[in-house]
Amino acid sequence: MTLIKRSNSLFPSVPSFFDDFFTRDVFDWSNANNAYGSSLPAVNIKEDDNSFEIEVAAPGLDKDDFKLSLENDVLTISSEKESSSETDENEYKRREFRYSSFKRSFSLPENKVNGDKVKAKYSDGVLHITLPKKEEAKPKPVRTIKIG
């Protein structure tokens, strides 16, 4: 299947600011996250025979800024960070506040993850989460059966 983007523009090769401005839904909250300088972090999910690996790209945060929870086969990753800066120049005082937060939830395959052995580490701007599979969820090797 090939996805095709449809354009109603008279000049399809010329992008238009107004195309996005007038076609975007004002009440679409999925776009609102990007409008104020914050966005959901990019996520990579990998699966191998023994575990699921999740990588969350979140530069500029500390490991203490994250909160992870696993409940009823739903993994929730959230972060909240507040920072402020203040400068004094002559008779003027400038104070800036910055708040950023996100929350993502992932439904895991039922009864496949060993929740007691989940590990997480944060290094170089990437949160690495390892979700080991339960023994019964791991693929079994091929067994040859002798015919008698």
C-alpha distance (Angstrom), angle and dihedral (degrees) to the residues before:
residue distance angle dihedral
M1 . . .
T2 3.79 . .
L3 3.79 122.3 .
I4 3.78 114.9 -138.5
K5 3.79 124.5 -165.2
R6 3.77 111.5 -139.3
S7 3.77 119.3 -143.2
N8 3.78 124.9 -166.4
S9 3.79 91.6 -171.5
L10 3.80 120.8 121.8
F11 3.80 87.2 -138.5
P12 3.83 105.2 40.0
S13 3.80 93.4 177.3
V14 3.83 91.9 59.2
P15 3.82 112.7 72.9
S16 3.75 114.0 -141.5
F17 3.78 129.9 -150.0
F18 3.79 88.9 -149.4
D19 3.82 93.2 57.3
D20 3.78 90.9 66.4
F21 3.80 94.9 34.9
F22 3.79 95.9 55.3
T23 3.80 99.0 34.6
R24 3.79 97.7 48.1
D25 3.79 115.4 99.1
V26 3.80 110.6 -120.0
F27 3.80 91.5 -148.5
D28 3.81 95.9 47.6
W29 3.81 100.0 116.0
S30 3.80 92.6 -172.3
N31 3.82 87.8 73.7
A32 3.80 93.9 42.5
N33 3.78 92.0 74.8
N34 3.80 91.0 65.3
A35 3.79 94.4 44.7
Y36 3.79 95.5 72.3
G37 3.79 101.6 47.1
S38 3.77 97.4 -90.2
S39 3.75 131.4 96.8
L40 3.75 141.7 172.5
P41 3.79 111.2 -84.9
A42 3.78 119.3 -111.0
V43 3.81 114.3 -102.0
N44 3.80 132.1 -156.9
I45 3.80 119.1 -163.0
K46 3.79 122.0 -166.4
E47 3.78 131.1 178.8
D48 3.78 128.9 -161.3
D49 3.80 132.7 166.6
N50 3.81 93.6 -81.0
S51 3.81 107.3 33.1
F52 3.77 153.1 -4.1
E53 3.82 116.1 -109.4
I54 3.79 122.1 -156.4
E55 3.81 122.5 -170.2
V56 3.80 118.8 -168.8
A57 3.81 117.3 -166.8
A58 3.80 104.4 -141.9
P59 3.81 111.4 148.5
G60 3.77 119.4 -176.6
L61 3.79 95.3 34.6
D62 3.80 130.7 106.3
K63 3.79 125.0 -132.6
D64 3.81 88.6 -109.7
D65 3.82 90.2 60.6
F66 3.82 91.8 68.5
K67 3.78 129.4 83.3
L68 3.82 119.9 -166.9
S69 3.78 125.6 -171.6
L70 3.79 134.0 173.9
E71 3.78 117.7 -160.9
N72 3.81 129.2 158.9
D73 3.83 93.3 -13.9
V74 3.82 92.1 -51.1
L75 3.81 118.3 118.8
T76 3.80 113.7 -157.3
I77 3.80 121.6 -165.6
S78 3.78 117.6 -172.1
S79 3.77 138.3 165.5
E80 3.76 135.8 -172.4
K81 3.78 124.6 -174.3
E82 3.77 131.7 174.8
S83 3.78 124.4 -171.8
S84 3.76 135.1 170.4
S85 3.77 138.0 -173.8
E86 3.76 132.7 -164.4
T87 3.81 130.4 -165.5
D88 3.79 131.7 -175.6
E89 3.78 118.7 -153.4
N90 3.78 120.4 169.8
E91 3.79 105.5 -51.6
Y92 3.81 95.2 -22.0
K93 3.75 126.9 94.7
R94 3.79 120.1 -161.9
R95 3.78 121.8 -165.1
E96 3.81 124.7 -179.2
F97 3.78 129.1 -173.3
R98 3.76 126.5 -164.8
Y99 3.78 127.2 -169.6
S100 3.76 124.6 -176.1
S101 3.77 130.7 173.5
F102 3.77 141.9 156.6
K103 3.78 138.6 179.9
R104 3.80 126.6 -162.8
S105 3.78 128.1 178.3
F106 3.78 127.6 -163.3
S107 3.80 126.2 -164.7
L108 3.78 108.3 -137.5
P109 3.80 124.1 -152.6
E110 3.80 108.4 -85.5
N111 3.81 116.0 -92.6
K112 3.81 94.4 -10.7
V113 3.82 102.3 104.6
N114 3.79 123.8 75.8
G115 3.80 97.5 -137.5
D116 3.81 94.2 -169.8
K117 3.81 92.4 63.9
V118 3.82 101.6 46.2
K119 3.81 111.6 135.3
A120 3.79 131.4 -166.3
K121 3.79 134.7 -175.4
Y122 3.78 134.0 173.3
S123 3.79 120.8 -145.1
D124 3.81 136.2 152.3
G125 3.81 93.5 -1.0
V126 3.81 94.9 -53.1
L127 3.81 126.8 106.5
H128 3.84 109.3 -146.6
I129 3.81 116.9 -159.8
T130 3.81 121.9 -174.3
L131 3.80 117.3 -162.4
P132 3.81 108.5 -172.1
K133 3.78 117.3 -149.1
K134 3.79 122.4 -122.0
E135 3.80 114.6 -106.4
E136 3.81 92.5 -110.9
A137 3.82 90.4 54.1
K138 3.80 94.6 54.4
P139 3.81 117.1 97.2
K140 3.77 114.0 -99.9
P141 3.81 120.7 -131.9
V142 3.78 117.9 -107.3
R143 3.78 110.4 -89.9
T144 3.77 119.6 -152.2
I145 3.77 113.8 -141.1
K146 3.77 118.5 -151.0
I147 3.76 115.6 -135.9
G148 3.78 112.2 -135.2
